Every structure is written in C-alpha cells, then in structure tokens.
Amino acid sequence: MSTITAIKSCTTTSCAFNHDGCTAFAITVGGQGAKASCGTFITLDARGGLPTNNGQVGACQRLECVHNSDLMCTAESIDIAGADAECLSYQVR
C-alpha cells in the first residue's frame, strides 16, 4: 500500500475531533459485531485535533473487512456517520 486512506466525510457531530469534518491526524477503525466504527470517537465539551479536516485511517482492526490488508485500510476513502461513528465503507469479505 502506498497511500493512507482519507476520511472523505464524518457527520458524527458529537465527536470532539469533528469540526466540519474529521480533524484527527489518524483514526483507528474498530467496533464489534456487524458494525465497524471509529475507535478514535470521543465526546467532550471541547474540540481538538488539527486545524484542518484532513483525517486519515491509521489502522483498521476489522480483519474481515474487504478493505483490510495487514491492519491497514486500502479503501480510497471512507465515510463515518451516525451517533456511534459507524464506518459506512465497511464491507465483510
């Protein structure tokens, strides 16, 4: 893999790293059961992260996802949404 997967959009407005998009330097995709979710999601009364919304996927813990190769996301980009910061690009092999 020669590139890092970009977070195309994040609409999880309760996340401290969402300020008109993901401002975390890198997120981890994790979760349990049938849904993958952003493991970096955190609810705080403050906003944090970088001054721009150029978040990326640093690691993926969902081994069964078609986009997972050696714990890295190979999708061109991903979308995060919902109250639980669900990864909408997650697909089971």
Residue frames relative to the residue before (quaternion, step in Angstrom):
aa qw qx qy qz dx dy dz
M 1.0000 0.0000 0.0000 0.0000 0.00 0.00 0.00
S 0.1965 -0.8203 0.5307 0.0825 3.55 -0.80 0.99
T 0.7626 0.2879 -0.1891 0.5476 3.60 1.21 -0.16
I 0.4263 -0.6512 0.5601 0.2839 3.52 -1.33 0.31
T 0.4884 -0.6827 0.4674 0.2773 3.56 -0.99 0.87
A 0.3388 -0.7494 0.5422 0.1723 3.56 -0.83 1.05
I 0.3727 -0.6552 0.5945 0.2801 3.54 -1.24 0.47
K 0.3261 -0.7852 0.5016 0.1597 3.54 -0.30 1.32
S 0.7892 -0.1296 0.1020 0.5915 3.56 0.96 -0.87
C 0.0426 -0.7518 0.6564 0.0455 3.50 -1.29 0.55
T 0.1018 -0.8153 0.5697 0.0167 3.54 -0.64 1.14
T 0.4370 0.6767 -0.4676 0.3639 3.59 1.26 0.36
T 0.1687 -0.8668 0.4640 0.0705 3.54 0.33 1.31
S 0.6276 0.5454 -0.3512 0.4305 3.62 1.14 -0.36
C 0.5443 0.6208 -0.4002 0.3977 3.61 1.24 -0.08
A 0.4979 -0.6772 0.4633 0.2808 3.58 -0.94 0.92
F 0.6788 0.4666 -0.2885 0.4881 3.60 1.23 -0.36
N 0.6158 0.5255 -0.3661 0.4591 3.62 1.21 0.10
H 0.1661 0.7333 -0.6384 0.1646 3.53 -0.63 1.22
D 0.7686 -0.2540 0.0884 0.5805 3.55 0.24 1.37
G 0.7768 -0.1165 0.0397 0.6176 3.58 1.12 0.76
C 0.6524 -0.5415 0.3674 0.3823 3.55 -1.27 0.23
T 0.1418 -0.8114 0.5652 0.0458 3.56 -0.73 1.12
A 0.4246 0.6647 -0.4914 0.3693 3.60 1.26 0.24
F 0.5370 -0.6077 0.4619 0.3592 3.59 -1.04 0.67
A 0.7733 -0.1209 0.1104 0.6126 3.58 0.97 -0.91
I 0.2299 -0.7607 0.5931 0.1293 3.56 -1.13 0.72
T 0.3161 -0.6796 0.6138 0.2480 3.52 -1.38 0.18
V 0.2499 -0.7338 0.6111 0.1601 3.56 -0.91 0.92
G 0.0828 0.7906 -0.5968 0.1096 3.54 -0.77 1.11
G 0.2367 0.7908 -0.5528 0.1144 3.55 -0.81 -1.00
Q 0.3003 -0.7388 0.5775 0.1745 3.52 -1.36 0.13
G 0.7850 0.3293 -0.2391 0.4670 3.52 -1.23 0.42
A 0.8241 -0.2803 0.2049 0.4476 3.53 -1.16 -0.68
K 0.7274 0.3923 -0.2367 0.5109 3.60 1.22 -0.21
A 0.2734 -0.7118 0.6227 0.1753 3.52 -1.11 0.80
S 0.0275 -0.8157 0.5778 -0.0077 3.57 -1.01 0.71
C 0.6087 -0.5558 0.4350 0.3625 3.51 -1.34 0.33
G 0.2960 -0.7808 0.5305 0.1461 3.56 -0.57 1.17
T 0.6129 0.5487 -0.3361 0.4587 3.58 1.28 -0.19
F 0.4243 0.7229 -0.4378 0.3251 3.58 1.33 -0.22
I 0.1386 0.7693 -0.6126 0.1166 3.56 -0.87 1.00
T 0.2627 -0.7569 0.5811 0.1428 3.56 -0.97 0.90
L 0.1391 0.7663 -0.6112 0.1411 3.56 -0.66 1.19
D 0.5592 -0.5936 0.4560 0.3562 3.56 -1.27 0.23
A 0.6848 0.4259 -0.2703 0.5259 3.60 1.29 0.00
R 0.3474 -0.6877 0.5896 0.2425 3.54 -1.29 0.36
G 0.0464 -0.8165 0.5754 -0.0075 3.56 -0.99 0.81
G 0.5234 0.6442 -0.4719 0.2973 3.49 -1.32 -0.20
L 0.7498 -0.3739 0.3077 0.4509 3.51 -1.33 -0.40
P 0.5834 -0.5939 0.4114 0.3711 3.63 -1.16 0.33
T 0.7233 0.3440 -0.2372 0.5498 3.62 1.26 -0.09
N 0.4351 -0.6938 0.5079 0.2673 3.56 -1.21 0.44
N 0.2991 0.7493 -0.5201 0.2804 3.55 0.45 1.30
G 0.1196 0.8394 -0.5212 0.0975 3.59 0.97 0.82
Q 0.1518 -0.7757 0.6101 0.0557 3.53 -1.23 0.64
V 0.4691 -0.6220 0.5309 0.3335 3.54 -1.31 0.22
G 0.2365 -0.7930 0.5494 0.1155 3.57 -0.60 1.15
A 0.7970 -0.0487 0.0659 0.5984 3.57 1.05 -0.77
C 0.1624 -0.7577 0.6226 0.1093 3.54 -1.27 0.51
Q 0.2279 -0.7998 0.5473 0.0936 3.55 -0.72 1.12
R 0.5718 0.5945 -0.3802 0.4184 3.60 1.27 0.03
L 0.2429 -0.8320 0.4867 0.1091 3.56 0.14 1.35
E 0.6835 0.5058 -0.2808 0.4450 3.59 1.09 -0.67
C 0.5165 0.6448 -0.4204 0.3752 3.62 1.25 -0.09
V 0.5279 -0.6523 0.4511 0.3039 3.57 -0.98 0.86
H 0.6828 0.4861 -0.2783 0.4690 3.59 1.19 -0.48
N 0.5804 0.5983 -0.3712 0.4091 3.61 1.27 -0.05
S 0.0927 0.7565 -0.6415 0.0871 3.54 -0.85 1.06
D 0.8372 -0.0969 0.0153 0.5381 3.57 -0.50 1.21
L 0.6697 -0.5316 0.2566 0.4506 3.56 1.07 0.93
M 0.5952 0.5104 -0.3701 0.4983 3.57 1.25 0.46
C 0.4443 -0.6810 0.5162 0.2692 3.58 -1.09 0.71
T 0.1935 -0.8050 0.5544 0.0845 3.57 -0.83 1.02
A 0.4157 0.6929 -0.4861 0.3328 3.61 1.25 0.11
E 0.5935 -0.5690 0.4268 0.3765 3.58 -1.15 0.55
S 0.7476 -0.1605 0.1252 0.6321 3.54 1.10 -0.85
I 0.2394 -0.7589 0.5829 0.1645 3.57 -1.27 0.28
D 0.2827 -0.7145 0.6142 0.1800 3.51 -1.37 0.37
I 0.1458 -0.7641 0.6253 0.0614 3.56 -1.03 0.89
A 0.1149 0.8070 -0.5684 0.1120 3.60 -0.89 0.91
G 0.7223 0.4734 -0.3332 0.3783 3.50 -1.39 0.16
A 0.6920 -0.4957 0.3508 0.3904 3.52 -1.32 0.31
D 0.7307 0.4040 -0.2229 0.5033 3.59 1.16 -0.58
A 0.4428 -0.7182 0.4332 0.3170 3.60 1.29 0.29
E 0.1209 0.8371 -0.5174 0.1301 3.54 0.86 1.05
C 0.3805 -0.6879 0.5690 0.2415 3.58 -1.06 0.80
L 0.2634 -0.8079 0.5125 0.1237 3.57 -0.36 1.26
S 0.6316 0.5436 -0.3264 0.4461 3.58 1.25 -0.24
Y 0.4412 0.7139 -0.4268 0.3367 3.58 1.34 -0.12
Q 0.0795 0.7733 -0.6234 0.0839 3.56 -0.91 1.01
V 0.3810 -0.7220 0.5347 0.2185 3.57 -0.87 0.97
R 0.5539 -0.6219 0.4547 0.3158 3.55 -1.07 0.85
